[in-house]
Amino acid sequence: MVYPEVIGTPHTSCATKVMLLGSGYLSRELAMAFQRLGVEVHAVDRVRNAPAQQVAHVAHAVDVTDARAVTDLIASVRPDFIVPEVERIAANVLTAVEATERAAVVPNAKAAELALNREGIRKLAAEELGLPTTNYQFVSEYTEFEVAVGSLGYPCVAKPDHGGPGAKDHRMIRGEQEVEPAWRYLTSDFPAGAPPEGRRIVVERVIDFDYEVTLVAVRSIDPATGKLATWFCEPIGCTYHSGEYTEAWQPVHMEPAALDNARSVAARVSNALGGRGVFSVKMFVSGEDVYFSEVLPRPHCTGLVTLCSQRFSQFDLHARAVLGLPIDVTLVSPGAAAMILSPEEMDSPRYAGLDRACAVPEATVEFFGKQRARAGQIVGVALATGENTEAARAAVHRAAGEITVSGQR
């Protein structure tokens, strides 16, 4: 992947352009990070006025799964960089673009295609790299699902092989009576009551672990050597409810051996995917043992905490890495983030209590500009710093608790 020696001015013939495929709230933060570095941002989404489109230089209402439409848009805009920000994209288009060197795909077309489904990533990690993972099976039919649950044992977790916005959350299966309801829930969006061709359900054995972490690995050019290198942010802890992350904090205390193991796992999987940018690597930790769970070749919602805890947020780091700029992962303060969720399905969300939330010392709130939201969907985030993570978490809980969300059904 090349990087620009100069940055042009937006809306001129010399503009340096980035195209974001997907315009959700994470893309919104990334768009602003690129803009701060002088890059012209094009935000693409099938709907109009998506969060990133509200702040981008140019918005395009195009379905990112439509190969012909995406190909035509790339030919028209002629971006220097293409950054996939959602799982469901026309991956074959990115492969073609990369082959013809019309634009640089971030981190690369291979990573974008593998990130389309959990099966590709899991096989890379477990079978090719030999990373420790939980036991798992991928299935396409209910009979296979029953067999997988029976062989893996209880408790186990079932979830779609495709993640991302709008995807079904996971279902915990603790006994035989929960098997059929879990399958029915996970396949309720499929017309035939089973995954269509190319889609599968993954069943994973639940292991006993102490905590879950996300380690943000950043691959960019080391100015000292002129070669690709990897940096690691401090580990991030998280909690979630019904498949949505609800809280994150940084740093998480890890024993030195566990931290070394986590960095090794993150380095190996990000190196295997290749390219430049941020890689959000999720892992389970049990004592000094680390188990690979998932990797996303882009910023993840758990990393929203870096907006307040680091000198450069995960979005700034992603933008800097894409442009081949020096990387600084300095933690400036312990921090915490609490997601603000929509209590029900609604249009035109409205937010009350901002004055009280911002009165909490070292706390602030950001809303993402969603024009409609489903029940439990993230619509904003409260952020807080503190003397330690406990103080930051207490402050962010107070700030988030002051916000109420209402809207039209």
BELRA-V481541 format. One record per residue. N is the residue number from 1. PHI is phi as a letter, one per 30 degrees, with the letter a starting at -180 (none if undefined). PSI is psi in whole degrees, -180 to 180 (999 if undefined). Layout:
n=N phi=PHI psi=PSI
n=N phi=PHI psi=PSI
This chain:
n=1 phi=none psi=130
n=2 phi=d psi=167
n=3 phi=b psi=148
n=4 phi=d psi=139
n=5 phi=d psi=-26
n=6 phi=b psi=156
n=7 phi=c psi=124
n=8 phi=d psi=177
n=9 phi=c psi=132
n=10 phi=e psi=148
n=11 phi=i psi=29
n=12 phi=b psi=171
n=13 phi=d psi=-18
n=14 phi=c psi=11
n=15 phi=e psi=141
n=16 phi=c psi=121
n=17 phi=c psi=139
n=18 phi=b psi=138
n=19 phi=c psi=120
n=20 phi=c psi=117
n=21 phi=c psi=100
n=22 phi=j psi=132
n=23 phi=b psi=40
n=24 phi=d psi=-166
n=25 phi=d psi=-30
n=26 phi=d psi=-38
n=27 phi=d psi=-33
n=28 phi=e psi=-49
n=29 phi=d psi=-38
n=30 phi=d psi=-39
n=31 phi=e psi=-44
n=32 phi=d psi=-33
n=33 phi=d psi=-44
n=34 phi=d psi=-40
n=35 phi=d psi=-37
n=36 phi=d psi=-23
n=37 phi=c psi=10
n=38 phi=i psi=12
n=39 phi=d psi=140
n=40 phi=d psi=123
n=41 phi=c psi=128
n=42 phi=c psi=119
n=43 phi=c psi=127
n=44 phi=c psi=132
n=45 phi=a psi=156
n=46 phi=d psi=-22
n=47 phi=c psi=161
n=48 phi=c psi=152
n=49 phi=i psi=31
n=50 phi=d psi=160
n=51 phi=e psi=-48
n=52 phi=d psi=-30
n=53 phi=d psi=-26
n=54 phi=d psi=-21
n=55 phi=c psi=-12
n=56 phi=d psi=160
n=57 phi=d psi=-40
n=58 phi=b psi=135
n=59 phi=c psi=141
n=60 phi=b psi=125
n=61 phi=c psi=89
n=62 phi=b psi=137
n=63 phi=d psi=116
n=64 phi=d psi=-6
n=65 phi=c psi=-6
n=66 phi=d psi=104
n=67 phi=e psi=-45
n=68 phi=d psi=-44
n=69 phi=d psi=-41
n=70 phi=d psi=-41
n=71 phi=d psi=-45
n=72 phi=d psi=-39
n=73 phi=d psi=-42
n=74 phi=d psi=-42
n=75 phi=d psi=-34
n=76 phi=d psi=-46
n=77 phi=d psi=-36
n=78 phi=h psi=60
n=79 phi=d psi=156
n=80 phi=d psi=-34
n=81 phi=b psi=142
n=82 phi=b psi=123
n=83 phi=c psi=103
n=84 phi=d psi=128
n=85 phi=c psi=5
n=86 phi=b psi=162
n=87 phi=d psi=-37
n=88 phi=d psi=90
n=89 phi=b psi=166
n=90 phi=d psi=82
n=91 phi=d psi=-33
n=92 phi=d psi=-30
n=93 phi=d psi=-42
n=94 phi=d psi=-37
n=95 phi=d psi=-43
n=96 phi=d psi=-41
n=97 phi=d psi=-44
n=98 phi=d psi=-39
n=99 phi=d psi=-35
n=100 phi=c psi=-2
n=101 phi=h psi=32
n=102 phi=d psi=-28
n=103 phi=a psi=161
n=104 phi=c psi=124
n=105 phi=c psi=134
n=106 phi=c psi=127
n=107 phi=d psi=-29
n=108 phi=a psi=170
n=109 phi=d psi=-34
n=110 phi=d psi=-47
n=111 phi=d psi=-39
n=112 phi=d psi=-40
n=113 phi=d psi=-43
n=114 phi=d psi=-35
n=115 phi=d psi=-10
n=116 phi=d psi=-30
n=117 phi=b psi=152
n=118 phi=d psi=-26
n=119 phi=d psi=-44
n=120 phi=d psi=-43
n=121 phi=d psi=-43
n=122 phi=d psi=-40
n=123 phi=d psi=-38
n=124 phi=d psi=-48
n=125 phi=d psi=-50
n=126 phi=d psi=-44
n=127 phi=c psi=-36
n=128 phi=c psi=-42
n=129 phi=c psi=-16
n=130 phi=i psi=27
n=131 phi=d psi=146
n=132 phi=d psi=130
n=133 phi=b psi=171
n=134 phi=d psi=157
n=135 phi=d psi=141
n=136 phi=a psi=161
n=137 phi=b psi=145
n=138 phi=c psi=136
n=139 phi=b psi=158
n=140 phi=b psi=-18
n=141 phi=b psi=162
n=142 phi=d psi=-40
n=143 phi=d psi=-40
n=144 phi=d psi=-37
n=145 phi=d psi=-46
n=146 phi=d psi=-44
n=147 phi=d psi=-42
n=148 phi=d psi=-46
n=149 phi=d psi=-43
n=150 phi=d psi=-39
n=151 phi=d psi=-34
n=152 phi=d psi=-32
n=153 phi=i psi=168
n=154 phi=c psi=148
n=155 phi=d psi=156
n=156 phi=b psi=168
n=157 phi=b psi=137
n=158 phi=b psi=140
n=159 phi=a psi=160
n=160 phi=d psi=153
n=161 phi=d psi=-18
n=162 phi=c psi=129
n=163 phi=c psi=-158
n=164 phi=j psi=178
n=165 phi=e psi=133
n=166 phi=i psi=-8
n=167 phi=d psi=152
n=168 phi=d psi=144
n=169 phi=d psi=176
n=170 phi=d psi=162
n=171 phi=b psi=126
n=172 phi=d psi=133
n=173 phi=c psi=112
n=174 phi=c psi=-12
n=175 phi=a psi=172
n=176 phi=e psi=-35
n=177 phi=d psi=-13
n=178 phi=c psi=-2
n=179 phi=d psi=-56
n=180 phi=d psi=-43
n=181 phi=e psi=-36
n=182 phi=d psi=-45
n=183 phi=d psi=-44
n=184 phi=d psi=-41
n=185 phi=d psi=-48
n=186 phi=d psi=-24
n=187 phi=c psi=10
n=188 phi=d psi=-22
n=189 phi=d psi=-6
n=190 phi=c psi=128
n=191 phi=e psi=-36
n=192 phi=d psi=2
n=193 phi=i psi=16
n=194 phi=a psi=157
n=195 phi=e psi=136
n=196 phi=d psi=175
n=197 phi=e psi=133
n=198 phi=i psi=-3
n=199 phi=c psi=144
n=200 phi=b psi=170
n=201 phi=c psi=137
n=202 phi=c psi=137
n=203 phi=c psi=127
n=204 phi=b psi=139
n=205 phi=d psi=133
n=206 phi=d psi=128
n=207 phi=c psi=158
n=208 phi=d psi=119
n=209 phi=b psi=159
n=210 phi=d psi=-41
n=211 phi=a psi=167
n=212 phi=c psi=140
n=213 phi=b psi=154
n=214 phi=c psi=127
n=215 phi=c psi=120
n=216 phi=d psi=113
n=217 phi=c psi=137
n=218 phi=b psi=122
n=219 phi=c psi=123
n=220 phi=a psi=-174
n=221 phi=d psi=126
n=222 phi=d psi=115
n=223 phi=d psi=-22
n=224 phi=d psi=-30
n=225 phi=c psi=-19
n=226 phi=i psi=11
n=227 phi=c psi=164
n=228 phi=d psi=139
n=229 phi=b psi=167
n=230 phi=b psi=133
n=231 phi=c psi=155
n=232 phi=b psi=129
n=233 phi=d psi=164
n=234 phi=d psi=145
n=235 phi=d psi=148
n=236 phi=c psi=131
n=237 phi=c psi=162
n=238 phi=a psi=159
n=239 phi=b psi=157
n=240 phi=b psi=161
n=241 phi=b psi=129
n=242 phi=h psi=39
n=243 phi=i psi=-8
n=244 phi=c psi=136
n=245 phi=d psi=134
n=246 phi=c psi=-23
n=247 phi=a psi=147
n=248 phi=b psi=151
n=249 phi=b psi=156
n=250 phi=b psi=133
n=251 phi=c psi=166
n=252 phi=c psi=131
n=253 phi=d psi=127
n=254 phi=b psi=142
n=255 phi=d psi=145
n=256 phi=e psi=-42
n=257 phi=d psi=-40
n=258 phi=d psi=-41
n=259 phi=d psi=-42
n=260 phi=d psi=-43
n=261 phi=d psi=-41
n=262 phi=d psi=-43
n=263 phi=d psi=-36
n=264 phi=d psi=-46
n=265 phi=d psi=-47
n=266 phi=d psi=-40
n=267 phi=d psi=-43
n=268 phi=d psi=-43
n=269 phi=d psi=-38
n=270 phi=d psi=-37
n=271 phi=d psi=-37
n=272 phi=d psi=-36
n=273 phi=d psi=-37
n=274 phi=i psi=-180
n=275 phi=i psi=-170
n=276 phi=c psi=155
n=277 phi=k psi=-171
n=278 phi=c psi=138
n=279 phi=b psi=117
n=280 phi=c psi=109
n=281 phi=c psi=119
n=282 phi=c psi=136
n=283 phi=b psi=154
n=284 phi=c psi=141
n=285 phi=b psi=128
n=286 phi=b psi=103
n=287 phi=i psi=-123
n=288 phi=c psi=-4
n=289 phi=d psi=141
n=290 phi=b psi=133
n=291 phi=c psi=124
n=292 phi=d psi=136
n=293 phi=c psi=-53
n=294 phi=a psi=155
n=295 phi=b psi=138
n=296 phi=c psi=127
n=297 phi=d psi=54
n=298 phi=a psi=173
n=299 phi=d psi=149
n=300 phi=b psi=161
n=301 phi=d psi=-28
n=302 phi=d psi=-28
n=303 phi=d psi=2
n=304 phi=e psi=-27
n=305 phi=e psi=-27
n=306 phi=d psi=-12
n=307 phi=d psi=-26
n=308 phi=c psi=-18
n=309 phi=c psi=-22
n=310 phi=c psi=158
n=311 phi=d psi=-41
n=312 phi=b psi=126
n=313 phi=d psi=169
n=314 phi=e psi=-29
n=315 phi=d psi=-43
n=316 phi=d psi=-42
n=317 phi=d psi=-39
n=318 phi=d psi=-46
n=319 phi=d psi=-44
n=320 phi=d psi=-41
n=321 phi=d psi=-41
n=322 phi=e psi=-40
n=323 phi=d psi=1
n=324 phi=i psi=29
n=325 phi=c psi=161
n=326 phi=e psi=151
n=327 phi=c psi=137
n=328 phi=b psi=112
n=329 phi=c psi=26
n=330 phi=d psi=131
n=331 phi=d psi=121
n=332 phi=c psi=-22
n=333 phi=a psi=146
n=334 phi=e psi=141
n=335 phi=b psi=167
n=336 phi=b psi=153
n=337 phi=b psi=136
n=338 phi=b psi=124
n=339 phi=d psi=139
n=340 phi=c psi=121
n=341 phi=c psi=148
n=342 phi=d psi=129
n=343 phi=d psi=-17
n=344 phi=a psi=171
n=345 phi=d psi=132
n=346 phi=a psi=158
n=347 phi=c psi=154
n=348 phi=h psi=62
n=349 phi=e psi=144
n=350 phi=b psi=149
n=351 phi=b psi=127
n=352 phi=c psi=155
n=353 phi=j psi=10
n=354 phi=d psi=-37
n=355 phi=d psi=-42
n=356 phi=d psi=-37
n=357 phi=d psi=-43
n=358 phi=d psi=-10
n=359 phi=d psi=-13
n=360 phi=d psi=125
n=361 phi=e psi=136
n=362 phi=i psi=24
n=363 phi=b psi=154
n=364 phi=a psi=173
n=365 phi=b psi=141
n=366 phi=b psi=134
n=367 phi=c psi=149
n=368 phi=c psi=-1
n=369 phi=i psi=26
n=370 phi=d psi=131
n=371 phi=d psi=-20
n=372 phi=a psi=154
n=373 phi=b psi=147
n=374 phi=c psi=165
n=375 phi=d psi=130
n=376 phi=i psi=2
n=377 phi=d psi=146
n=378 phi=d psi=126
n=379 phi=b psi=-7
n=380 phi=a psi=-178
n=381 phi=b psi=139
n=382 phi=c psi=141
n=383 phi=b psi=143
n=384 phi=a psi=149
n=385 phi=c psi=169
n=386 phi=a psi=175
n=387 phi=d psi=-32
n=388 phi=b psi=176
n=389 phi=d psi=-32
n=390 phi=d psi=-44
n=391 phi=d psi=-40
n=392 phi=d psi=-42
n=393 phi=d psi=-40
n=394 phi=d psi=-43
n=395 phi=d psi=-41
n=396 phi=d psi=-32
n=397 phi=d psi=-41
n=398 phi=d psi=-44
n=399 phi=d psi=-48
n=400 phi=d psi=-35
n=401 phi=d psi=-17
n=402 phi=d psi=-14
n=403 phi=c psi=130
n=404 phi=c psi=141
n=405 phi=c psi=130
n=406 phi=b psi=165
n=407 phi=a psi=-165
n=408 phi=c psi=136
n=409 phi=d psi=999
